[in-house]
Amino acid sequence: MEETLVITNLPDREQAVALAKKLVDARLAACVNVLAGCESVYFWEGRTETANEIPLLIKTLDRHYGKIETMIRENHPYELPEIIAVSLSKGLPEYLKWIESATV
């Protein structure tokens, strides 16, 4: 299995926690870290913007990426949500095995 970390941001904690619970309840993610708020600075539609956001770190398997992307898009208020997937090349073997066993 290829363990994967999916990263996204939501505009508030309530939406972030709701999405995290949906992903774990659907067993698409073994764990989702809902981080403290951050300020994002980005270029959008010709100008520099800022926004307060809540980052999510979603621990999953690569085979679940498509369903996770769909769930994020369906539950995200942004026109273009950040959805980034990073393959995990190393990690505590027992933890990586747990990610596999906690997802379907």
Backbone torsions as a table, in degrees:
resi	resn	phi	psi	omega
1	MET	NA	150.2	176.5
2	GLU	-109.6	108.4	179.0
3	GLU	-72.5	141.8	-172.7
4	THR	-138.3	145.0	173.4
5	LEU	-110.0	120.5	177.1
6	VAL	-105.7	134.1	-177.5
7	ILE	-118.3	134.2	172.5
8	THR	-148.2	170.6	177.3
9	ASN	-132.6	145.4	174.1
10	LEU	-125.4	159.5	-173.9
11	PRO	-76.1	-14.9	178.4
12	ASP	-153.4	162.1	-175.6
13	ARG	-63.2	-40.0	-178.2
14	GLU	-58.8	-47.6	178.4
15	GLN	-66.9	-36.9	-179.4
16	ALA	-64.7	-46.9	179.7
17	VAL	-65.5	-40.5	179.5
18	ALA	-60.8	-44.9	178.5
19	LEU	-65.7	-42.4	179.0
20	ALA	-57.6	-45.6	179.8
21	LYS	-64.5	-40.1	178.2
22	LYS	-61.3	-42.9	-178.7
23	LEU	-66.2	-42.5	-180.0
24	VAL	-72.0	-42.5	179.2
25	ASP	-61.3	-34.1	178.3
26	ALA	-79.8	-3.8	-178.3
27	ARG	59.8	31.4	173.1
28	LEU	-88.3	-20.6	178.3
29	ALA	-131.4	139.6	175.7
30	ALA	-76.6	-34.2	-176.6
31	CYS	-158.0	143.7	172.8
32	VAL	-129.3	121.3	174.4
33	ASN	-88.5	123.2	173.8
34	VAL	-98.9	107.9	-172.4
35	LEU	-85.7	171.6	174.7
36	ALA	-66.5	155.5	-179.4
37	GLY	-60.6	155.0	177.7
38	CYS	-141.8	163.5	174.8
39	GLU	-103.4	123.1	178.1
40	SER	-99.9	137.6	175.4
41	VAL	-118.8	124.3	-173.1
42	TYR	-150.6	160.1	178.1
43	PHE	-97.3	122.7	-177.0
44	TRP	-145.5	126.5	176.7
45	GLU	50.1	48.5	171.4
46	GLY	86.7	4.0	179.5
47	ARG	-149.9	162.1	177.6
48	THR	-81.5	130.0	-178.5
49	GLU	-121.6	162.4	171.0
50	THR	-133.5	150.7	177.8
51	ALA	-154.2	144.5	170.8
52	ASN	-84.5	130.8	-175.9
53	GLU	-139.3	161.8	176.3
54	ILE	-113.7	111.7	179.3
55	PRO	-75.5	144.7	173.1
56	LEU	-119.1	135.2	172.6
57	LEU	-113.1	113.1	-172.4
58	ILE	-107.9	115.2	179.3
59	LYS	-93.6	122.0	-172.5
60	THR	-154.3	-167.9	173.4
61	LEU	-112.7	150.1	-178.7
62	ASP	-54.5	-36.0	-177.0
63	ARG	-64.4	-17.6	179.4
64	HIS	-92.5	-4.5	-173.3
65	TYR	-54.8	-46.6	-176.7
66	GLY	-58.6	-44.6	179.2
67	LYS	-68.3	-37.0	178.1
68	ILE	-66.2	-45.0	177.6
69	GLU	-57.6	-45.1	178.8
70	THR	-60.8	-45.1	-178.6
71	MET	-65.0	-39.9	178.0
72	ILE	-63.0	-48.4	-178.4
73	ARG	-60.9	-38.4	-179.4
74	GLU	-71.5	-23.0	-175.1
75	ASN	-115.3	17.8	-174.7
76	HIS	-116.1	133.7	-178.3
77	PRO	-80.4	-13.6	-175.9
78	TYR	-79.0	147.4	173.8
79	GLU	-63.4	-39.3	-179.3
80	LEU	-132.4	85.8	-178.6
81	PRO	-73.4	147.5	172.1
82	GLU	-71.9	123.6	173.1
83	ILE	-139.8	109.2	-177.8
84	ILE	-125.3	133.7	177.5
85	ALA	-116.0	132.6	180.0
86	VAL	-123.7	122.9	176.3
87	SER	-71.9	137.6	179.5
88	LEU	-93.5	112.3	-178.1
89	SER	-85.7	-21.8	-179.9
90	LYS	-145.4	159.0	176.4
91	GLY	170.4	168.6	176.9
92	LEU	-57.9	118.7	-174.9
93	PRO	-52.8	-41.1	-179.5
94	GLU	-65.2	-36.0	178.8
95	TYR	-69.1	-44.3	179.4
96	LEU	-62.7	-38.1	176.9
97	LYS	-65.1	-37.4	177.5
98	TRP	-62.6	-39.9	176.9
99	ILE	-56.7	-43.7	179.0
100	GLU	-64.0	-43.7	-175.8
101	SER	-73.9	-22.8	-176.9
102	ALA	-89.7	-6.5	177.9
103	THR	-115.0	158.7	-179.8
104	VAL	-107.7	NA	NA
